[in-house]
Amino acid sequence: MSNELILVADDDQNIRNACAESMKMEGYKVLTAASGEEALGIIKKTFCNIVLSDLKMPGMDGMALLKQIKKMSPATEVILFTSYGTVETAVEAMKIGAYDFVTKPIDLAELDLMIIRCLEKQRLLVEVGEFKELVNLYEASRAMSSVMKLPQLLDFIVKLACEALIADGGSIMLLNKETNELEVKASTGLRGDLVLDKKIKLGERVAGYVALENQPVLIDGDIKNDTRFTGLEGFDGIKSGLSAPLTRKNQVIGVINLNRMDAEKKFTKRDLNLLSIFTSQAAIAIENTILFSALEGEKEKIQAVFSGMRDGAILTDNKFRIIMLNQSAETLLNLKKENCISLSAGRPGKNLFECIPDIKPSVKIDENIVDFDLTREKGKLLTLSVLMTKILDENKNITGYIFVLRDVTNERKEEKIKRNFIDFISHKLRTPLTGITGYFSILQKQETFKKLNAAEKKAFEIIEKEAQELSGLIDKLLRFSSVETDSLGLNREKINLTELIKECIKNIPVTPGSGISINVSPMFGSLPPVSGDKTRIMQVFQNLITNGIKFNENSEKNIEISGMRMGEFIQICVVDNGDGIPSEEIPKLFQKFYQIEESFTGQVEGAGLGLALVKRIVGEHGGKVWAESEVGKGSRFYFTLAI
């Protein structure tokens, strides 16, 4: 191995170092490159047996590097690193000469086996000693990779093998792993039609032996004279034969068989070496075709689901460029696929929001947004409710988004009418109530009030109590109006969180002996100020703190408030030691009018608007809010505010 050179090209230093160290431990010489351009510069000066390249690199990517390598040094093999999301692209790379690909995260043991097989192929080519065969096999592998339907590919491989090795006939058998049987899927030459679909068990006859032992076999002359197959009858007219396993990732997927009828032109060891080289490329082409068919099947399923959805559905990449959209989305947004989706395979289309300039989102769109509205005010009013879901790869990186759209124009109109009515009624009720409570206060100060008998005083007490109850109901209506309003009308200013929390805690009644303690982390003093509406942010804190006290049956009710900087945001956490929240209830907590069953919350009454208002206020400030909890272990409520 000491003379074999491997080049590792990847923009991720950790991957380069890991692969290089692993290859050095196996005894290979290793060079590394941080980009496609750097790798190409090395190849121009030095012959490399194998290049390990990342498919996605800035500048010259793995695909472009592969094309250049095959022009400059056809004997150099290229193995690509790719993620699950780019497997289809990797399959395309096989068409232009890649030896194989490895999906991330990289299994170094699997990579080592692949390198061993790749170098074995190169050694066999050296033994054959003809560069012409290398070129022919390279062209053959390209031709095989261009055939993407399995039946046609198998027929093509058999005919190609017969032509390359001057065989009179041949067949391909694929292994069914469930039954452990080899089945003839393609055949040509003498008795070709007769053997098609024939099945044999692993270990049976020559092909079964080859599959079981994962070893190629050369039959020279009468098969009965071969000690491995004593007693096995040969086929009439066949004077010599070759059988070689089709292997992928050290697993047998089938067997290829060739035969000659002329006793003077029997197969040789050289022919067996050539067939072994050929089968390595054929196995890759077969597996890629199966993989491509599976991907096509999944793509068709996704397209069927998209097409069948009554709601609009749009798939984009991580830069919001459209990859796919259904008929409902076209109708809702007045789009045409041909104007916003690229016709080139693997290339994204136009930016979604640039395609709909007259339809405006209700918030600034970034990766933290989950739901928002799209509104068109020009011409006929249109309001779409949008749910945005991130698509993550195995490293938790965002690779795209799915948008689901629903027309809520009429719903929003009805909500606005209800909101205006409630707002109107609330203010109309407030006016006479102010008169009642005001004059009642005046009456209480009169001398005649002190001379009232017990029944009369009881009547006045009822009037006062009912007036307070009515005032509370009006406050709830006004809170509902705040949650429902189109805009909260924020008065932004620079806010010192430490001072705001101190002021907020003063307004929360904590009496001596109540068992209530509210502690603020000392770290708050080092946090930078935030931008926002002071009154509204105080509402957020008050709602979360009072909930932590109200929905807590412990005799000692503890509230802990902490904060930390997260990039351009401050993340605040309010922790209580209450009974916790069942996991199935957490996604519903911030819905309007939602409350957990009274049997769980200790018969605490409420309108279910507090957390809905918290979500609305935080959202208007460009932040997000979420909760974490476990029954019996209290709850944690988080929200973010922009610095």
Buried (B, 14 or more C-beta within 10 A) or exposed (E): EEEBBBBBBBBEEEBBEBBBEBBEEBEBBBBBBBBBBBBBEBBEEEEBBBBBBBBBBEEBBBBBBBBBBBEEBBBBBBBBBBBEBBBBBBBBBBBBBBBBBBBBEBEBEEBBEBBEBBBEBBEBBEEBEEEEBBEBBBEBBBBBBEBBEBEEBBBBBBBBBBEBBEBBBBBBBBBEEEEEBBBBBBBBBBBBEEBBEEEBEBEBBBBBBBBBBEEBBBBBEEBEEBEEBEEEEBEEEBBBBBBBBBBBBEEBBBBBBBBBBEEEEBBEEBBBBBBBBBBBBBBBBBBBBBBBEEEEEEEEEEEEEBEEBEBBBBBBBBEBBBBBBBBBBBEBBEBEBEEBBEEEEEEBBBBBBEBBEEBEBBEEBEEBBEEBBBBBEEEEEBBBBBEBEBBEBEEEEEBBBBBBBBBBBEEBEEEEEEBEEBBEEBEEBBEEBEEBBEEBEEEEEEEEBEEEEEEEEEEBEEBBEEBEEBBEBBEEBBBBBBBBBEEBEBEEEEBBBBEBBEEBBEEBEBEEEEBBEBEBBEEBEEBEBBBBBBEBBBBBBBBBBBBBBBBBEEEEBBBBBBBBEEEEBBBBBBBBBBBBBEEEBBEEBBEBEEBBEEEBBEEBEBBEBBBBBBBBBBBBBBBBBBBBBEEEEBBBBBBBBBE
